[in-house]
Amino acid sequence: MLRLACLALLLIASPAMAQRKAPPPSREVMQFSFAPVVKKAAPAVVNVYARGRAVVQQNPMMDDPFVRRFFGDRFGLPQERLQNSLGSGVIISPEGIVVTNTHVIKIGAQSEIKVVLSDKREFDARVILADEKTDIAVLKLEGGTTRFEFLDFEDSDGLEVGDMVLAIGNPFGVGQTVTQGIISAVARSEIGQSDAQVFIQTDAAINPGNSGGALVDMNGRLIGINTAIFSRSGGSHGIGFAIPSNLVRVFAESAAAGRKVERPWLGAKLEALSREVADSLGIERAAGAIVTKVTSGGPADKAGLQVGDVITAVDTTEVADPRAVFYRLTTRGIGKQTRFDVIRKGRRLPVQVALTAAPQAGRDDVRNLSGVHPFDGARVSNIFGAVADELGIDEVDGVAILSVRPNSVSANLGFKPGDVVVQVMQQSIDSVQTLERAVKARQRVWQIALKRNGQILQIQIPG
């Protein structure tokens, strides 16, 4: 009895606690639901099935003559293997334009893609755009005159931390699933691989199979394409990432119109502003992008940007690093003006930059190399803005490898797109013509300096 009396006194003395334990005040409150949002958005979210053939390379054990003697040469021959991929996608037009992730549909040669709607109808799909740098792919459903349910884009720049969102997709292949959460962060750029990648972070559960699915707001409008999770186990830990709708819209609209996406060319090299550099420049916050190189005659040069300038905002939106800057330029588009807020020698000033396409390589700037030398089968180019942008490399001296022919000498040596040839036999390479001359004479041992991922590799290859 004494314990019950004390409990009653405690409840009387703590009305706030009693209020927290009280039942919902009305039946209407109990019936609050996300169902209307789901009914609007779910029919436009689809399952994407991709199937393709991939070549499995020769078993490295076959390099041993002893192994070849007992198992035969066929044991190590390259073989084809079927690969399957499962993901999600979002229909963004009544004509059947679907956006998803490139990694969902890029599994090998001769891929076959099937798309299954929420009502179980199945359609073939063809790829009209697959951009690996942003992980955005655009498909067209082969539906004839069929009109499809679709989602409208929302302006992802209007998102705020704390906004409620729903993630819709097909996790683990169990079927369409809806999870709910909030926006945990916006403009996350630390995890991106491309110079134009930023992400929306959410705690809505995202698992394998959700890739390419929809992140929608409470109006049922598309704010992002779910693309990645941060996990040590492969399951959702409440840290998921989505590509913002404003970037997705650029690629989707260009693909639907049959145009290639051209990213604006700044003509400047940017680096993240470190705490040490910020202190040396008298800047309080270590956020922004510092200009470390300006290409003569480029848009940055014409706008008056200088080495040492710190870009803190693009069109009044604060930027944390170079990726955030290039993301803003990509979503802004070619042919427009953009404003940089810049700190120069302690003074803040605006700089207007005209967004133009990067200069293209001419016919004399590209070569297909063949012959008795290490670069047989390589397609190479002088380095221009467009080439540097396509390959994701800095504009440097040298010659870039654009592609390598399968089973060629260059392919077997491990050369790959994005490699930059800097020297051959101690001779500096500054053009494709110089490289052609350097490989004409046969050598007993080839000495090559190659730049890959920002590092110089010194290579010796028997002639």
C-alpha positions as CSV (number, residue, x, y, z in Angstrom):
1,M,0.0,0.0,0.0
2,L,2.8,2.4,0.9
3,R,4.4,1.8,-2.6
4,L,1.1,2.5,-4.4
5,A,0.6,5.7,-2.4
6,C,4.1,6.9,-3.2
7,L,3.5,6.2,-6.9
8,A,0.2,8.2,-6.8
9,L,1.9,11.1,-5.1
10,L,4.7,11.0,-7.7
11,L,2.3,11.2,-10.6
12,I,0.4,14.1,-9.0
13,A,3.7,15.9,-8.4
14,S,4.9,15.3,-12.0
15,P,2.2,16.3,-14.4
16,A,4.7,16.3,-17.3
17,M,5.4,12.6,-16.7
18,A,1.7,11.8,-16.5
19,Q,1.2,13.6,-19.8
20,R,3.9,11.6,-21.5
21,K,2.2,8.4,-20.5
22,A,-1.3,9.5,-21.5
23,P,-3.1,7.9,-24.5
24,P,-3.5,9.9,-27.8
25,P,-6.0,12.7,-27.3
26,S,-8.2,11.7,-30.3
27,R,-8.8,8.9,-32.8
28,E,-7.7,11.2,-35.6
29,V,-4.2,11.5,-34.1
30,M,-3.9,7.7,-33.8
31,Q,-4.7,7.4,-37.5
32,F,-2.0,9.7,-38.8
33,S,-0.2,7.9,-41.6
34,F,2.3,8.2,-44.4
35,A,0.0,6.0,-46.6
36,P,-1.2,8.9,-48.8
37,V,2.4,9.8,-49.7
38,V,3.2,6.2,-50.4
39,K,0.1,5.7,-52.6
40,K,1.3,8.7,-54.7
41,A,5.0,7.8,-55.0
42,A,5.1,4.0,-54.9
43,P,3.7,3.2,-58.4
44,A,6.6,5.1,-60.0
45,V,9.3,3.1,-58.2
46,V,10.3,0.0,-60.1
47,N,12.6,-3.1,-59.7
48,V,15.5,-3.2,-62.1
49,Y,17.0,-6.6,-63.1
50,A,20.2,-6.7,-65.2
51,R,21.8,-9.7,-66.7
52,G,25.1,-9.8,-68.6
53,R,28.2,-11.8,-69.4
54,A,31.6,-11.0,-67.9
55,V,34.9,-12.5,-69.0
56,V,36.8,-14.2,-66.2
57,Q,40.5,-13.8,-66.9
58,Q,43.0,-16.6,-67.0
59,N,43.9,-18.3,-63.7
60,P,47.3,-16.8,-62.6
61,M,48.4,-20.4,-61.6
62,M,48.7,-21.1,-65.3
63,D,51.8,-19.0,-65.5
64,D,53.5,-21.9,-63.9
65,P,54.7,-24.5,-66.5
66,F,54.4,-27.3,-63.9
67,V,50.6,-26.5,-63.5
68,R,50.1,-26.3,-67.3
69,R,51.7,-29.7,-67.7
70,F,49.3,-31.5,-65.4
71,F,46.1,-29.5,-66.0
72,G,46.4,-28.6,-69.7
73,D,46.2,-25.2,-71.3
74,R,42.4,-25.0,-71.3
75,F,42.3,-24.9,-67.5
76,G,43.5,-21.3,-67.5
77,L,41.7,-19.9,-70.6
78,P,39.5,-16.9,-70.1
79,Q,35.9,-17.9,-69.6
80,E,32.5,-16.2,-69.7
81,R,30.3,-16.1,-66.6
82,L,26.8,-14.9,-66.3
83,Q,26.3,-12.1,-63.8
84,N,23.0,-10.8,-62.4
85,S,22.2,-7.5,-60.7
86,L,19.1,-6.4,-58.8
87,G,18.3,-2.8,-57.9
88,S,15.6,-0.2,-58.0
89,G,14.7,2.7,-60.3
90,V,12.3,5.7,-60.5
91,I,10.0,6.6,-63.5
92,I,10.3,10.3,-64.0
93,S,8.1,10.8,-67.2
94,P,4.9,9.3,-68.6
95,E,6.9,8.1,-71.6
96,G,8.8,5.7,-69.4
97,I,12.1,7.4,-68.7
98,V,13.7,5.7,-65.6
99,V,16.6,6.9,-63.5
100,T,18.7,4.5,-61.5
101,N,22.4,3.9,-60.6
102,T,25.0,3.1,-63.1
103,H,26.3,0.3,-60.9
104,V,22.9,-1.4,-61.0
105,I,22.9,-1.9,-64.7
106,K,26.6,-2.0,-65.6
107,I,27.6,-5.7,-65.0
108,G,29.1,-6.8,-68.2
109,A,28.9,-7.0,-72.0
110,Q,25.5,-7.5,-73.7
111,S,23.5,-6.7,-70.7
112,E,19.8,-7.4,-70.7
113,I,17.7,-5.2,-68.6
114,K,14.2,-5.9,-67.3
115,V,12.1,-3.5,-65.3
116,V,9.2,-4.7,-63.2
117,L,6.5,-2.2,-62.1
118,S,4.8,-2.2,-58.7
119,D,1.7,-3.8,-60.3
120,K,4.0,-6.6,-61.6
121,R,4.0,-5.6,-65.2
122,E,7.3,-6.3,-66.9
123,F,9.1,-4.3,-69.6
124,D,12.4,-4.5,-71.5
125,A,14.5,-1.4,-71.1
126,R,17.5,0.1,-73.0
127,V,20.2,2.3,-71.6
128,I,20.2,5.9,-73.0
129,L,22.8,7.2,-70.5
130,A,25.2,5.7,-68.1
131,D,27.6,8.1,-66.3
132,E,30.0,6.3,-64.0
133,K,31.4,9.5,-62.4
134,T,28.1,10.4,-60.9
135,D,26.6,6.9,-60.8
136,I,23.5,8.1,-62.7
137,A,22.0,5.9,-65.4
138,V,18.9,6.7,-67.5
139,L,16.8,4.0,-69.1
140,K,13.9,4.0,-71.6
141,L,11.1,1.5,-71.1
142,E,10.0,-0.3,-74.3
143,G,6.3,0.1,-73.6
144,G,5.0,1.4,-77.0
145,T,2.1,3.7,-76.3
146,T,1.9,2.8,-72.6
147,R,1.6,5.8,-70.3
148,F,3.4,5.3,-67.0
149,E,3.0,6.7,-63.5
150,F,5.9,9.0,-62.6
151,L,7.3,11.2,-60.0
152,D,8.0,15.0,-60.3
153,F,11.3,16.4,-59.2
154,E,11.6,18.6,-56.1
155,D,14.3,21.2,-55.7
156,S,16.9,19.4,-53.5
157,D,18.5,22.8,-52.7
158,G,15.5,23.5,-50.5
159,L,16.1,20.6,-48.2
160,E,16.9,21.2,-44.6
161,V,18.3,18.9,-41.9
162,G,15.4,17.4,-40.0
163,D,13.0,17.3,-42.9
164,M,11.0,14.0,-43.0
165,V,11.5,11.7,-45.9
166,L,10.6,8.2,-47.2
167,A,12.9,5.8,-49.0
168,I,11.2,3.4,-51.5
169,G,13.0,0.5,-53.1
170,N,13.5,-3.3,-53.3
171,P,16.0,-4.2,-50.5
172,F,17.5,-7.7,-50.7
173,G,15.0,-8.5,-53.4
174,V,12.2,-9.0,-50.9
175,G,9.8,-6.7,-52.9
176,Q,8.9,-3.0,-52.7
177,T,9.6,-1.7,-49.2
178,V,9.1,1.8,-47.7
179,T,11.2,3.2,-44.8
180,Q,10.8,6.5,-43.0
181,G,13.4,8.9,-41.6
182,I,14.7,12.4,-41.7
183,I,17.4,14.3,-43.6
184,S,20.5,13.8,-41.5
185,A,22.8,16.1,-43.6
186,V,22.9,17.9,-46.9
187,A,25.8,18.4,-49.3
188,R,27.9,15.5,-48.1
189,S,31.0,15.5,-50.3
190,E,33.5,13.5,-48.3
191,I,32.5,10.1,-49.7
192,G,32.2,11.0,-53.4
193,Q,34.6,9.6,-56.1
194,S,33.8,12.3,-58.7
195,D,34.6,16.0,-58.5
196,A,30.9,16.8,-58.9
197,Q,29.4,14.4,-56.3
198,V,27.6,15.5,-53.2
199,F,25.0,13.5,-51.4
200,I,22.0,13.8,-49.2
201,Q,22.4,11.8,-46.0
202,T,19.4,10.2,-44.4
203,D,18.6,7.8,-41.5
204,A,15.8,6.1,-43.5
205,A,16.8,2.5,-43.8
206,I,18.6,1.8,-47.1
207,N,19.9,-1.7,-47.8
208,P,21.4,-3.6,-50.8
209,G,18.7,-3.5,-53.5
210,N,17.6,0.0,-52.6
211,S,20.2,1.4,-55.0
212,G,18.5,3.5,-57.6
213,G,15.3,3.8,-55.6
214,A,13.4,7.0,-54.6
215,L,13.9,9.3,-51.7
216,V,10.8,11.4,-51.5
217,D,9.5,14.3,-49.4
218,M,6.2,14.5,-47.6
219,N,4.6,15.8,-50.8
220,G,5.5,12.6,-52.7
221,R,8.1,14.4,-54.9
222,L,11.5,13.1,-55.8
223,I,14.3,14.7,-53.8
224,G,17.0,12.0,-54.4
225,I,18.1,8.7,-55.8
226,N,19.3,6.3,-53.1
227,T,22.8,5.1,-54.0
228,A,24.9,4.0,-51.0
229,I,25.1,3.0,-47.4
230,F,27.8,3.3,-44.8
231,S,28.0,-0.1,-43.2
232,R,30.5,-2.7,-42.0
233,S,28.0,-5.5,-42.1
234,G,26.2,-4.8,-45.4
235,G,23.0,-3.8,-43.6
236,S,21.5,-0.5,-42.8
237,H,23.0,1.4,-39.8
238,G,21.0,4.5,-40.3
239,I,23.6,6.2,-42.6
240,G,22.4,6.2,-46.2
241,F,23.2,8.5,-49.1
242,A,21.2,9.7,-52.1
243,I,22.1,11.7,-55.2
244,P,20.3,15.0,-55.0
245,S,17.4,15.4,-57.5
246,N,18.9,18.6,-59.0
247,L,21.9,16.7,-60.3
248,V,19.7,13.7,-61.4
249,R,17.4,16.1,-63.3
250,V,20.3,17.5,-65.4
251,F,21.3,14.0,-66.6
252,A,17.7,12.8,-67.1
253,E,16.6,15.8,-69.1
254,S,19.7,15.6,-71.3
255,A,19.4,11.9,-71.9
256,A,15.7,12.2,-72.8
257,A,16.5,14.9,-75.3
258,G,19.3,12.9,-76.8
259,R,22.0,15.3,-75.7
260,K,25.3,14.5,-74.0
261,V,25.7,16.2,-70.6
262,E,28.4,18.8,-70.8
263,R,29.8,20.0,-67.5
264,P,30.8,23.6,-67.3
265,W,34.5,24.2,-67.5
266,L,36.0,26.5,-64.9
267,G,39.6,26.4,-66.2
268,A,41.0,26.4,-62.7
269,K,42.4,23.9,-60.2
270,L,40.8,23.9,-56.7
271,E,41.9,22.3,-53.5
272,A,40.2,22.0,-50.1
273,L,41.0,24.7,-47.6
274,S,42.9,23.2,-44.7
275,R,42.9,24.6,-41.2
276,E,46.6,25.5,-41.6
277,V,46.0,27.4,-44.8
278,A,42.9,29.1,-43.4
279,D,44.9,30.3,-40.4
280,S,47.7,31.6,-42.6
281,L,45.2,33.6,-44.6
282,G,43.4,34.9,-41.6
283,I,40.1,33.0,-42.4
284,E,38.1,31.9,-39.4
285,R,36.4,28.9,-41.0
286,A,38.3,26.1,-42.8
287,A,35.5,25.8,-45.4
288,G,35.8,26.6,-49.1
289,A,38.0,25.9,-52.1
290,I,41.3,27.6,-52.7
291,V,42.4,28.4,-56.3
292,T,45.8,26.8,-56.9
293,K,46.0,27.1,-60.7
294,V,44.3,29.2,-63.4
295,T,44.3,28.2,-67.0
296,S,45.2,31.1,-69.3
297,G,42.2,32.2,-71.4
298,G,39.7,30.0,-69.4
299,P,36.5,31.2,-67.8
300,A,38.2,31.6,-64.4
301,D,40.9,33.7,-66.0
302,K,38.5,35.9,-67.9
303,A,36.4,36.4,-64.7
304,G,39.5,37.6,-62.8
305,L,40.0,34.7,-60.4
306,Q,43.5,34.5,-59.0
307,V,45.7,31.9,-57.5
308,G,45.2,32.1,-53.7
309,D,41.5,33.2,-53.9
310,V,39.2,31.2,-51.6
311,I,35.8,30.4,-53.0
312,T,33.3,30.3,-50.1
313,A,29.9,30.3,-51.9
314,V,28.4,29.7,-55.3
315,D,25.2,31.7,-56.1
316,T,25.0,32.6,-52.3
317,T,25.1,28.9,-51.3
318,E,28.1,28.1,-49.1
319,V,30.5,25.5,-50.3
320,A,32.7,23.3,-48.2
321,D,35.2,22.1,-50.7
322,P,36.0,21.8,-54.5
323,R,33.5,19.0,-55.0
324,A,30.7,21.3,-53.8
325,V,31.8,24.0,-56.2
326,F,31.8,21.7,-59.2
327,Y,28.4,20.2,-58.2
328,R,27.0,23.7,-58.2
329,L,28.4,24.4,-61.6
330,T,27.1,21.2,-63.0
331,T,23.6,21.8,-61.8
332,R,23.8,25.4,-63.0
333,G,24.6,24.4,-66.6
334,I,26.4,25.8,-69.6
335,G,25.5,29.2,-71.0
336,K,24.7,30.8,-67.7
337,Q,26.4,33.2,-65.3
338,T,27.3,32.2,-61.8
339,R,28.5,34.2,-58.8
340,F,31.4,33.2,-56.6
341,D,31.9,34.8,-53.2
342,V,35.6,35.0,-52.9
343,I,38.1,36.0,-50.1
344,R,41.2,37.6,-51.5
345,K,43.9,38.9,-49.2
346,G,41.4,39.3,-46.4
347,R,38.8,41.1,-48.5
348,R,35.5,39.6,-49.6
349,L,34.3,40.3,-53.1
350,P,31.9,38.8,-55.7
351,V,33.2,37.3,-59.0
352,Q,30.9,36.7,-62.0
353,V,31.9,33.6,-64.0
354,A,30.5,32.7,-67.4
355,L,29.9,29.0,-67.6
356,T,31.1,27.5,-70.9
357,A,31.9,24.1,-72.3
358,A,35.5,22.9,-72.2
359,P,37.5,23.2,-75.4
360,Q,37.4,19.9,-77.4
361,A,40.3,18.0,-78.8
362,G,40.8,18.4,-82.6
363,R,41.4,15.6,-85.1
364,D,45.2,16.1,-84.9
365,D,45.1,15.8,-81.1
366,V,44.0,12.1,-80.9
367,R,45.9,9.0,-82.2
368,N,45.4,5.2,-82.3
369,L,48.8,3.8,-81.6
370,S,50.0,0.5,-83.1
371,G,53.4,-1.2,-83.6
372,V,56.1,-3.0,-81.7
373,H,56.0,-0.9,-78.5
374,P,54.3,-0.9,-75.2
375,F,51.5,1.5,-76.3
376,D,50.2,-0.8,-79.1
377,G,46.4,-0.7,-78.9
378,A,46.1,2.5,-77.0
379,R,44.1,5.5,-78.0
380,V,45.8,8.7,-76.8
381,S,45.1,12.4,-76.7
382,N,46.6,15.7,-75.9
383,I,45.2,17.0,-72.7
384,F,42.4,19.6,-73.0
385,G,39.7,20.7,-70.7
386,A,37.1,18.3,-72.1
387,V,39.6,15.4,-72.0
388,A,40.7,16.2,-68.4
389,D,37.0,16.4,-67.3
390,E,36.0,13.1,-69.0
391,L,38.9,11.2,-67.4
392,G,38.8,13.0,-64.1
393,I,42.4,14.1,-64.2
394,D,44.2,17.5,-63.7
395,E,45.2,19.4,-66.7
396,V,48.9,18.5,-66.8
397,D,51.7,18.1,-69.3
398,G,51.8,14.8,-71.0
399,V,49.5,12.6,-73.1
400,A,46.4,10.9,-71.8
401,I,45.3,7.4,-72.6
402,L,41.7,7.5,-73.6
403,S,41.1,3.7,-74.1
404,V,43.0,0.5,-74.7
405,R,41.9,-2.3,-77.1
406,P,41.2,-5.6,-75.4
407,N,44.0,-8.2,-75.6
408,S,46.4,-5.6,-77.1
409,V,49.9,-5.0,-75.8
410,S,48.9,-1.9,-73.8
411,A,45.9,-3.8,-72.3
412,N,48.1,-6.8,-71.3
413,L,50.6,-4.4,-69.7
414,G,47.9,-2.9,-67.5
415,F,47.6,0.6,-69.1
416,K,44.2,2.1,-68.6
417,P,42.1,5.2,-69.4
418,G,43.2,8.1,-67.3
419,D,46.9,7.2,-67.3
420,V,49.1,10.1,-68.4
421,V,52.3,9.4,-70.3
422,V,55.0,11.8,-69.0
423,Q,58.3,10.4,-70.3
424,V,59.5,7.7,-72.7
425,M,63.2,6.8,-72.6
426,Q,64.0,9.9,-70.6
427,Q,62.3,12.1,-73.2
428,S,59.5,14.4,-72.0
429,I,56.2,13.8,-73.7
430,D,54.2,17.0,-74.4
431,S,52.1,15.9,-77.4
432,V,50.8,12.9,-79.3
433,Q,53.3,13.7,-82.0
434,T,56.2,13.5,-79.5
435,L,54.9,10.2,-78.2
436,E,54.7,8.8,-81.8
437,R,58.3,9.7,-82.5
438,A,59.5,8.3,-79.1
439,V,58.1,4.8,-79.8
440,K,59.3,4.5,-83.4
441,A,62.7,3.1,-82.5
442,R,62.7,-0.4,-81.0
443,Q,64.3,-0.7,-77.5
444,R,65.7,-3.6,-75.6
445,V,64.2,-2.1,-72.4
446,W,61.5,0.5,-72.4
447,Q,61.7,3.1,-69.7
448,I,58.4,4.9,-69.1
449,A,57.1,7.5,-66.6
450,L,53.4,7.4,-66.1
451,K,51.1,9.5,-63.9
452,R,48.2,7.6,-62.3
453,N,46.0,8.9,-59.6
454,G,48.3,11.7,-58.9
455,Q,51.4,9.6,-58.5
456,I,54.3,9.1,-60.9
457,L,55.1,5.5,-61.8
458,Q,58.5,4.6,-63.2
459,I,58.1,1.5,-65.4
460,Q,60.6,-0.7,-67.2
461,I,59.3,-3.1,-69.9
462,P,61.4,-5.6,-71.9
463,G,61.4,-4.7,-75.6
